[in-house]
Amino acid sequence: MKRLAVLTLLALVLPGVVHSRIYPQFGIESYIGPNRVFSISPWVAARFPLSSETSFIIKYYDRNLSYLYQDSDGSDLKRIAHLFNLAAIFYFQKNGFDFYSAVSGFTGTDGYQALVLDSGLEFHLLNKLSLEGGFYFQSEDSILWYPDEPNRGIQLAQVRTGIKYLVLKSLKLHGELLWAKNSEEVRSFTIYLGLIYSPRYPFDITLYYFHYSETSQYRFGGNYLAVGLDCYF
């Protein structure tokens, strides 16, 4: 999966660099949280303009994750996982709103597999204020989160809503609320609050605090900090 994704992106991006019809994107994202959760994810992408209003994007994430978990006798063990994610995204922008729809596939440690469908819409109401909403569905087959238990398949559905407010010329305040429920009847709620700083085109720097809670006994509930550096051409 990793080699195929890299070769695919190279095959798509290199001709575009020559003909100036494909635009490269890249970045790195990271977060930390309870039980020594640490994730760092470099990513690369190629954007294909279809018209003045639409684009098609191929995006590849290399996700590296580590955390502590309890084994059957209650001991804390460190787990390291590596996930590969390839996504295809359709993006549309017109008359004060942005829309995207994406499908992506995951593979990774211990046979991890997942399929994700994701879509979102953002309305620009005023010069400084916009509202957004979206839907996310994931079908996962793994032992990633439960290493001492049999392989399990879990489906998760999530809805979200949020706002963006332009505080300064290059600084946005971004807040989101997310509600989710999975096939094991577990419900979760996440609140995001962060800043998006755009010092110079095409770079964005993001800093987020978020709190995650769940109705089951989940050891990763709590407070997180996320940072990112992204480049969008």
Backbone torsions as a table, in degrees:
resi	resn	phi	psi	omega
1	MET	NA	-45.8	-178.7
2	LYS	-62.9	-48.9	-178.3
3	ARG	-63.7	-41.3	179.6
4	LEU	-63.2	-42.2	-179.4
5	ALA	-63.6	-44.9	-179.8
6	VAL	-63.9	-45.0	178.9
7	LEU	-63.5	-38.6	178.3
8	THR	-62.3	-46.0	-179.8
9	LEU	-64.7	-42.1	178.4
10	LEU	-61.9	-41.3	-179.6
11	ALA	-65.0	-30.5	-178.7
12	LEU	-85.3	-39.9	-172.7
13	VAL	-78.3	-42.5	-174.1
14	LEU	-59.4	-45.7	176.3
15	PRO	-62.2	-33.1	180.0
16	GLY	-68.5	-33.2	177.3
17	VAL	-62.7	-38.4	179.8
18	VAL	-70.1	-43.4	-174.1
19	HIS	-97.1	-0.4	177.8
20	SER	56.2	35.5	178.7
21	ARG	-116.2	-6.0	176.7
22	ILE	-126.3	134.4	-173.2
23	TYR	-111.1	124.6	179.9
24	PRO	-75.8	149.9	172.8
25	GLN	-136.8	152.8	-179.6
26	PHE	-164.1	167.3	178.5
27	GLY	175.7	-176.2	176.2
28	ILE	-147.3	136.4	-178.0
29	GLU	-130.6	146.2	-177.5
30	SER	-149.8	151.0	172.0
31	TYR	-147.5	156.5	175.9
32	ILE	-130.9	155.4	-178.3
33	GLY	-168.4	-161.1	-176.4
34	PRO	-59.3	155.1	179.5
35	ASN	55.8	37.1	176.9
36	ARG	55.9	33.7	173.9
37	VAL	-64.5	129.8	175.8
38	PHE	-142.7	128.2	179.3
39	SER	-131.7	137.6	173.8
40	ILE	-137.1	129.3	-171.5
41	SER	-136.4	96.3	168.2
42	PRO	-72.5	148.5	179.8
43	TRP	-144.6	155.2	174.7
44	VAL	-136.9	155.0	-177.9
45	ALA	-153.2	163.3	174.0
46	ALA	-130.3	126.1	180.0
47	ARG	-105.6	126.5	179.3
48	PHE	-106.9	109.1	174.8
49	PRO	-67.4	123.7	176.3
50	LEU	-93.7	-29.7	176.1
51	SER	-161.6	-172.5	177.9
52	SER	-69.8	-12.7	-175.8
53	GLU	-117.7	-15.2	-174.4
54	THR	-128.0	152.1	177.2
55	SER	-144.2	154.5	171.4
56	PHE	-118.5	133.2	-173.8
57	ILE	-126.8	133.1	169.7
58	ILE	-107.6	126.4	-172.8
59	LYS	-132.4	137.1	-179.2
60	TYR	-126.4	125.1	176.1
61	TYR	-107.1	141.9	170.3
62	ASP	-116.4	98.2	-170.7
63	ARG	-97.9	125.2	178.3
64	ASN	-116.7	128.1	-170.3
65	LEU	-137.4	137.1	173.0
66	SER	-139.5	150.5	-179.6
67	TYR	-167.9	168.5	174.1
68	LEU	-99.1	141.8	173.9
69	TYR	-139.8	161.8	180.0
70	GLN	-97.1	129.4	175.2
71	ASP	-83.3	-173.7	-172.9
72	SER	-63.2	-24.8	179.4
73	ASP	-98.0	9.9	174.9
74	GLY	88.4	4.6	179.9
75	SER	-80.6	144.5	175.8
76	ASP	-83.2	125.3	178.9
77	LEU	-123.9	147.4	176.6
78	LYS	-89.5	132.8	179.1
79	ARG	-119.7	135.5	177.6
80	ILE	-120.0	129.0	-178.8
81	ALA	-130.5	152.4	-179.0
82	HIS	-133.0	120.3	-177.2
83	LEU	-121.0	142.3	176.6
84	PHE	-115.4	132.5	-173.4
85	ASN	-132.9	122.0	176.5
86	LEU	-118.0	125.7	-174.8
87	ALA	-125.4	146.2	172.1
88	ALA	-116.6	127.0	-170.7
89	ILE	-128.6	133.4	171.3
90	PHE	-106.3	130.5	-176.3
91	TYR	-126.8	135.0	-178.7
92	PHE	-136.0	135.6	-178.2
93	GLN	-139.0	123.5	179.8
94	LYS	-166.2	142.3	171.7
95	ASN	48.9	46.0	173.5
96	GLY	84.6	11.4	173.1
97	PHE	-140.8	151.2	177.8
98	ASP	-118.7	138.8	178.5
99	PHE	-134.2	141.5	172.5
100	TYR	-139.7	153.0	174.5
101	SER	-141.0	133.0	-173.2
102	ALA	-138.3	148.8	170.2
103	VAL	-129.0	135.9	-178.2
104	SER	-143.9	154.1	178.9
105	GLY	-123.8	143.9	179.4
106	PHE	-118.7	144.5	164.1
107	THR	-137.3	162.0	179.7
108	GLY	173.5	-155.8	-174.1
109	THR	-52.8	137.7	176.4
110	ASP	55.3	38.0	176.4
111	GLY	73.4	21.0	179.7
112	TYR	-57.8	134.9	176.0
113	GLN	-142.0	141.7	176.9
114	ALA	-156.1	149.5	173.7
115	LEU	-123.3	133.2	-176.1
116	VAL	-127.1	134.4	171.2
117	LEU	-116.8	131.5	-171.6
118	ASP	-145.2	136.2	176.3
119	SER	-149.0	153.7	-178.9
120	GLY	-156.4	159.6	-177.7
121	LEU	-140.2	135.5	178.6
122	GLU	-126.8	126.2	177.8
123	PHE	-104.5	128.5	176.8
124	HIS	-94.7	98.3	-174.5
125	LEU	-78.4	-44.2	-179.1
126	LEU	-129.8	177.4	178.9
127	ASN	-61.4	-30.1	-175.6
128	LYS	-110.3	-14.6	-171.2
129	LEU	-121.0	137.4	173.5
130	SER	-140.4	150.9	177.2
131	LEU	-112.9	148.1	-178.9
132	GLU	-141.6	157.3	176.3
133	GLY	-154.5	162.4	-178.7
134	GLY	-168.8	171.1	179.8
135	PHE	-134.8	142.5	-176.6
136	TYR	-138.5	132.6	176.7
137	PHE	-131.4	133.5	179.7
138	GLN	-133.8	133.6	172.9
139	SER	-115.3	117.4	-170.0
140	GLU	-122.0	140.7	177.7
141	ASP	-133.9	106.5	-173.5
142	SER	-169.6	174.6	167.2
143	ILE	-118.2	17.9	-172.4
144	LEU	-55.3	-49.5	-175.0
145	TRP	-89.1	-13.9	-178.8
146	TYR	-132.3	72.3	-172.5
147	PRO	-61.9	-26.7	-176.9
148	ASP	-93.4	5.8	-178.7
149	GLU	-115.6	162.3	178.7
150	PRO	-61.2	156.9	176.1
151	ASN	-55.2	138.5	-176.4
152	ARG	-136.7	148.9	174.8
153	GLY	-106.3	128.2	-177.5
154	ILE	-131.6	134.6	174.1
155	GLN	-110.8	140.2	-177.9
156	LEU	-133.9	136.0	175.6
157	ALA	-120.8	138.1	-175.4
158	GLN	-140.2	139.9	171.4
159	VAL	-120.5	152.8	-178.9
160	ARG	-145.2	155.6	174.6
161	THR	-144.0	152.5	-176.8
162	GLY	-167.5	176.8	177.3
163	ILE	-135.2	154.9	169.1
164	LYS	-128.9	136.8	-179.5
165	TYR	-133.1	128.5	-179.3
166	LEU	-80.9	102.9	-178.6
167	VAL	-76.4	-48.6	176.4
168	LEU	-130.4	177.5	-176.6
169	LYS	-56.2	-36.7	-176.4
170	SER	-118.7	16.4	-175.5
171	LEU	-133.2	123.6	178.7
172	LYS	-116.0	142.5	170.7
173	LEU	-96.4	130.9	-175.7
174	HIS	-129.0	126.4	176.3
175	GLY	-129.1	142.4	-179.9
176	GLU	-141.8	148.4	170.6
177	LEU	-121.5	134.2	-178.3
178	LEU	-128.7	132.4	175.5
179	TRP	-119.4	136.4	-177.7
180	ALA	-142.9	155.9	175.2
181	LYS	-146.5	137.4	179.5
182	ASN	-111.3	178.5	-174.8
183	SER	-70.8	-8.7	175.4
184	GLU	-99.6	18.1	177.3
185	GLU	64.3	24.3	175.9
186	VAL	-91.6	130.0	178.8
187	ARG	-107.6	147.8	178.9
188	SER	-139.8	158.7	178.9
189	PHE	-140.4	135.2	179.6
190	THR	-132.5	136.8	174.4
191	ILE	-119.0	128.3	179.6
192	TYR	-112.1	142.0	172.2
193	LEU	-145.5	124.8	-175.6
194	GLY	-159.1	179.2	179.4
195	LEU	-123.5	140.7	173.9
196	ILE	-118.0	114.4	-177.5
197	TYR	-110.6	125.6	-179.1
198	SER	-115.9	85.3	-174.7
199	PRO	-67.0	-33.6	-177.4
200	ARG	-165.2	135.5	178.1
201	TYR	-57.9	134.5	7.6
202	PRO	-107.0	29.4	-170.8
203	PHE	-95.6	141.5	171.8
204	ASP	-125.9	136.5	172.4
205	ILE	-115.2	127.7	-177.2
206	THR	-119.3	143.8	175.8
207	LEU	-138.8	120.2	-175.7
208	TYR	-130.0	142.4	162.9
209	TYR	-108.0	136.6	172.2
210	PHE	-143.7	150.6	179.8
211	HIS	-118.9	128.5	-178.4
212	TYR	-116.3	132.3	176.8
213	SER	-136.5	153.9	-173.8
214	GLU	-145.1	152.7	-177.7
215	THR	-81.0	-9.9	176.7
216	SER	-100.6	174.7	176.1
217	GLN	-80.0	90.7	-175.4
218	TYR	-117.1	120.5	-171.1
219	ARG	-73.5	-7.0	-177.9
220	PHE	-101.1	7.9	173.6
221	GLY	-68.2	140.5	179.2
222	GLY	145.5	-155.3	-173.5
223	ASN	-100.1	138.9	-177.9
224	TYR	-129.4	157.3	173.0
225	LEU	-128.8	130.3	-177.9
226	ALA	-127.5	142.0	177.3
227	VAL	-134.9	155.0	179.3
228	GLY	-156.8	151.9	172.3
229	LEU	-129.6	117.0	-173.7
230	ASP	-127.5	148.2	178.3
231	CYS	-127.2	116.5	-177.3
232	TYR	-120.1	109.5	172.9
233	PHE	-92.6	NA	NA
